[in-house]
């Protein structure tokens, strides 16, 4: 029975001294020294006195005794030296109960107050003793040292948190302030919070830092980083999360400079410098990895597709090669290019620059004027680009300007481009006859103005010049796949099974058809086995036309080049598969980064034009929502179903942008009655 005994229990980390005025078996009715009555489970009693009080005495008398007892126990606690106690017993083999501990500490006759004071002290100690199964056990010297070191680190952490939070508070409030010594640590914490939120490794520490500065929304970490000049307003967070390097180390730049200065060995190559070779690319392109030539001989077209021989300059498993594998591909973002290979090479020694001799892997193909392929071969070559054209210049040479279709045959280039255009139309039609799918849409380009503003421009991917280059690259890759297959050269093929369903392209809206058909496509796989590529309408396909920009293309080029030079394969199938497993995830990351970047800039553009109205096509109908695509931006979003109005997938509607937030990837759109 506990009635009349003094019982201590723990509440919110502190001991409560009470008197048991009634023992109900499964519950103790207690009186606290502050004159409160509480019920407590017997299991929660930490200290139970051996002596008992007469609970029939007056309430005031009982309270006075409890208060004196509380004061006595608090005073006795000040006499307890836990460290000295630990030093006496830590290496003892047998255990001690709390009364034995009390004798060691106080060295005289023990009362309930002594025992309670010692228990309180032991409980407060987190260094020398630990509690297990209701007993206090000494920690080992090693454990004590570990705890002391941790305590010191925690103290330093607290100091750093206070300094960092004071600095951030001053920054947020615009007060002039000096950065603390742990500035880099604070910035790292802000970066973690901005990138990963509560999933970051030190998110708890970071949240504590912000809360001490009076900031309770972790999204503010992004604003702080911008305010501190660490990030710019349009920082690409996906790129930062990916861990992909955006600059080259000094070692890599030195290696690139060394390689660029090496003299290229042109011996053993077929000299094609007499051909009229030209590049057709975008106006801002600096890394030219493909060029074309065409000779018209009677009723035959002698076509040349020339790809920069990067493999002859960057050796397999070299420092530059390993870095290229890590990057997987060049990535082109608005106002920013992150090359796979340093610019000194990618825009210099490797690039098919005008009036420069360059090594290439050339496809020489002979066609009938009607488009039939008569013969073809791959050669290691030496070429010299005679003319550099932009897509727009090439289209103008074809006479596609201001809607005119008249050919300008007053010079050699228009004739070549005209013949290439006619040939490529036949090549494309041949693929379409083999069930290829044409699902291209204009690309949305972000164009910056001199005043730092920007606009979004649709770039048509179906202009004659772009179609020419696209079809010629498809031709090269298709024939290269057949070349590798027929000569048993290990390669990485791009394959695609038949679509789940092939839709009719005579829909009312071409955009509606493209978005619906894309959903029905089977995924594209990269593998060492030859299989068809249904989307292109080809029996075999790989990519080898961009070795400056895509790592897999460089691998394939090494295989083809070595075969042409009579050398052994660089990779067997097993090694190619190992490289694929390592590189492919990065390629997917880059695709997501580019897609999300376009979405970001589109949302930012719309955020500056709230209230404006745009045409949209309904893609899907749900119970309470429609999924739509904004026609001007190819942006997919959702809207609530408008009351009293029914629209079907494929129909065009007018919508108004109410809100757009690029940072949080949010957009709110409403239907507008026309």
C-alpha positions, 0 to 999 in steps of 0.5 A: 500500500502506498497511502501516506507515502511520499511519491515522486513522478516526472512530468514534463521533464521535472520531478513532482513531489506528492503525498499519496492520500489514497491507494486505489490499486490501479490508481494513486490519488496524490496531493502535490505540494502546490495543493493540487490533487492528481491521479497517477498510475503506480507504474509512473512512480519513480521514488517511493518513500519508506516512511509514511505520513498520517494522511488524516492530518489537516490539509495545511499540515500535510502541505507544509510537510511536503513543501519542507520536504521539497526544499530539503531535497532541492538543497541536498541535490546541490551536494551531489557530485555525479562525476565523483560518484561515477569515478568511484564505481564505474569499474565496479563489477557489481551493481549498486541500488540507489540507497547504496549510491546515497551512502557513497555520496552523503556518507551518513545515515540515509533518509528518504530525502537523500535517496530522492535527491540522488535519484533526481541528480542521476536522472538529470545527468546525461553524461555519467549514468544511464537508466535501464530497467529502473536502475541507474548504471554507469557509462563506460569511460569511452561513452562518457568521452563520446558524450562530452565531445557531443556536448561540446559540439552541441554547444558550438552548434547552438552558438553557430545557430544564434550567429547565423539566425541573427545574420539572416534576420538582419538580411531579411529586414534590410539592415547592414550587417557583417556575415558570421564566420559560419556564413558558408555553413548557413548558406549550405543549410539554406540551399538544402532547404530550398532544394529538398525541403524537409527531406534534406539531410540537415533539414531539422538544423536548417528549420531551427536556424530559420525559426530562430530568425523568425522565419517559419516558411522554409520556402523563404530560404530561396528568397534569402539565397537570392537576396544574398546573391548566391542564386539569381531569380531564375536559378534552375533548381532541377539542375542543382538537384541533379548534381551535374557539373556546370563548369570544368575543373582547371585540370580538364580545361588544361587537358582540353587545351593540350588535346586541342593543340595536338596535330590531327593525323589525316593519314589513312583517310579519304580526302573529301576536301574537294566536295562542296560541304556546308553546315546548316544550323541555328544562328547561335550554334558554335559546336558544328558536328554535322555537315552535308554535301551533294553532287548532281551527276546525271540522274544520280545524287551523290550525297555526303553526310559528314560527322565530326570525328570526335573519336579520333581526338578524344581517346576512350577512358581518357580524363575528358572521356570520363567527364563526358560520360558523367555529363552524358550530353550537352544541355541547352537552356535559355541563356545558358549552355552546358557542354559535354566537352569543354568549349576549346574543343567542342567549339574549336578543334572538334567543330566543323568550322568553315574553311578548316580541315577536319577529320570526319566519319562520312556517309557517302550515298548514291541515290536515283533522282527519284529517291531510290538508294543505289549504294552507300559506304562509310569512310574515315575522311578529311573534309573542309566546310565551304559554307556555313548557313543558318536554317533561315538562310537555307530556307531563303536560298530555297525561295521559301520567303514571304510565301514565295515558292519560286526557286532561285537557281542563280547559284549553286547553293539553291540548287543543292538545297532544292535537290536535298529538299526533294530527296528528303521529302521522298525519304520522309514519305518512305518512312511514313509508308512504313507507318512512321508517325509525324508528331512534331510541334513547334519548340518554344524558345525563350528570347531575351531582350536588351532590357532583361525582359523576355518573350516566348517564340514558337520555332517551327520544326517543319521548315524545309531546312530543318526537315532536310537536316532531320531526315539526313541525320535519320538516314545516317543513323539508320544506315549506321545501324545497318552497318553495325548490324551487318558487320557485327559491330557491338552497338547501342540501338534505339528501339521502339515497339509498335504503339498501343494504338494508332490514331487518325490524324484527321482530328479537328485539332492537330495539337489534340491529335499529337498529345493523344497519340504521344500517350499511345506510344511505346517507350524508346529503349536503348539496347545492344539488340537490333529491333525496329523503331516504330516511331521512325518507321525503321527496321534498325536505328541508332544515334551517331550524328552528334558525338560532340553533344551526346556521349552514346553517339561518341561510343558508336562513332568509336566502334565504327571508326575503329572498324573502318581503320581496321582496328579492334572494337573499343567495346564489347556488348557487355561493356556497352551495357555497363556504360548504358546503365551508368549513363542513361539515368543522367540522360533522363535527368537532363530531359526532365531539366530541359522540359521543366525549364521550358515550363518554368519560363512559360509560367513566368511569362504567364505570371506577368500576364494575369488576366489575359485570355488564350485559346486552349484545347480540351484533352481529357474530361473528368468528373469535376475538371478538364485537362487542357493544353494552351495552344500558344504554349503547349502547356498542359494544365487543369481547370474546373468544369464550368457550370452549365457548359459542356465541352468534349475532348478535342474542342477549343475553348477560351481560358483566362490565366488567374495565377501562375507561379513558376517557382512552385509550378502552379497555375490557375486557369478559368474558362471564359464564355466566348 
